[in-house]
């Protein structure tokens, strides 16, 4: 039996997390599987020769792009309504980025406090897409602000804003009594 190459192992690991991220973003299991498969194919075909340390950020960049492509396609088809439109009152710069996180903003603490994964997943799915992506890329995937901004194709201040808002929403939702879905 041959051992899998480093890229094959990375693809297996990334696929599991990617399916969850895409599933939360598009709320369609089959579409999420297609998006992840397309993202991995693009990664392998275009970036396999890049250093292994770059693969996570490259994969998430491609995944995010594929998610956004899918959402745009759905919007053009008229399947999704108001929740897809960006909030006109949400500027790129937000004063929340200047507020230091409290100790309870630690994502690990938030996740530990949750009763079960289903409740965490439900809370994450309630977040707007940009907040969801900022949280998952920063807290779950461990990317720094600059890398997350590059993946999301926005400024670092936007990442900080989306991340702070996601933390606030998750903190509130996960601190509510255990009315798990």
N, C-alpha and C positions, 0 to 999 in steps of 0.2 A: 504494500500500500504506500503510495506516495504522499508526502506531506503537502498540504496546500501552500501555495505561494503566499507571500506577505500581503499582496493585493487581494487575493481570494479571501484570506482571513479578515482583512479589514472590511471587505465588502459584506461578508457574513455578519460581522458585528454592527456595521453601519446600517445594514438593512433592517435589523430588528428595531433599532432606535428610530430610524427614518420612517418606518411604517407607523409608529406611534405618532411621531410629529406630523406627518402628512395626514394621518387619519384624523387627528384633532383639528387640523387646519381646514380640511375639505369636507369632513363629516360624511365620507363615502368610502367604505372599505375597499371596494374594487378600484376606485379611482386612486386611492392612496397607494395601493399595490402597484398600479401602473406608473404612478409618478416616481416611486422609489426605484422601480426597475429601470425606467428611463434615465433617472439620475445616476444610478450605478453604471449603466451602459456608457453614458457620457463621460463619467469619471474614468472608467477603464480605457475607453477608446482615445480620450484626449489627454489624460493626465497621468497615466501609469508610469511614465518616465520621470515624473517629478519626484522630489524627495518625499519619503514616507511621512515625514513630519507635516507636510503641507496637505496631505490627503483629507484630514477632517474638515479643514476650512474650505477646501475646494468642493468636497462633497456637499457640505451645507449650503454653499453658494449655489451650486447646481440645483439642489433640492428646493431651496427657496425660490429660485427662478422658475422651476417647473410648477411649483405650487401657485405662484403668481400667474403664470401662463394659464393654468387650469381655471383659476378664478376669473381671469379676464374672459376666457372662452365662455364660461358659464354666464357671466354678466351679459355678453353679447347675445347669447341665446335667450336671455330673459328669464332664466330659471331662478335667479337670486334677486332679491329686492333691496330694500333700504339698508340692511345691515352691511352690505358690501361697499357702500359708498363711504369714502373717507369723511371723517367728522370735520366740517368746515371751521369749527371753533378750536381745533387742536393745532396750535402753532408748532413749528419745529423746536422752538425754545420754550422750556417750561421751568418755572421757578422750583419745581420739585427736584430738579437735578442738583440744585445747590444745597438741599437738605441732606444731612448725613443720615445714613440708615441706622435705625435703632438695632440693638442686639437681636430683637425678635424678627428682624427682616432676613435673617440668615435662612436661605432656602432649605437647608438640611433640617433646621428646627421646625419650619413650617410643615415639611413633609412628615417629620416624626409625630407632630401633633395630630395629623389627619388620622381618622379612624381606619380607613382602608384606601387601597389604591383607586377603587372606583370613585370614591369621593374626591380624591385629588384630581383624577382625570376629568370628572364633571366640572370641577372648579376651573381647571385649565381650559376646558372647551368653552366656558362662558366668557373667557377673555376675548377682546378683539384680536384679530389676527396679528397685528404688529406687536401687541403686548405679549401675546402667546409666544411668538417667535423670539422676541427679545429674552423672555424668561427662560425658554427651553435652551436657547443657544448659550446664554450666560450661566444659568444655574445647573442645567442638566449636562450640557456638553462641555462646559468649563471654558468657553472662549472668552477672551478679554473684550473690553468695550470696542477697541479699534477693529479687531477681527470681526466681531458681531456687526459693526457698522458696515464693514466691507461686504459681508455676506448679505445683509439686508439692503444694501445699496442706499444708505442714508448716512447722515452725520452722526458723530459720536454723541452729540447732545440729544439727538432723537432717541438713540438707543437708551441713554440714561433716563430719559423721560418715560419711554415705554416700559422699561424695566421697573422703575419706581412705581408707576401706576399698576403694573402687574402685581408687584409685591403687596401693594396696599389692598388691591382687590382680593388676592389670595389670602392675605392675613385676615381680612374681614370674613370671607366665605368659610375658611377652615376653622375660624374661632367660633362659628355659630354652632348651636347644638346639633348633635349627630343626625340630621335629617338627610342621611345619605340617599342618593337616587337609587 
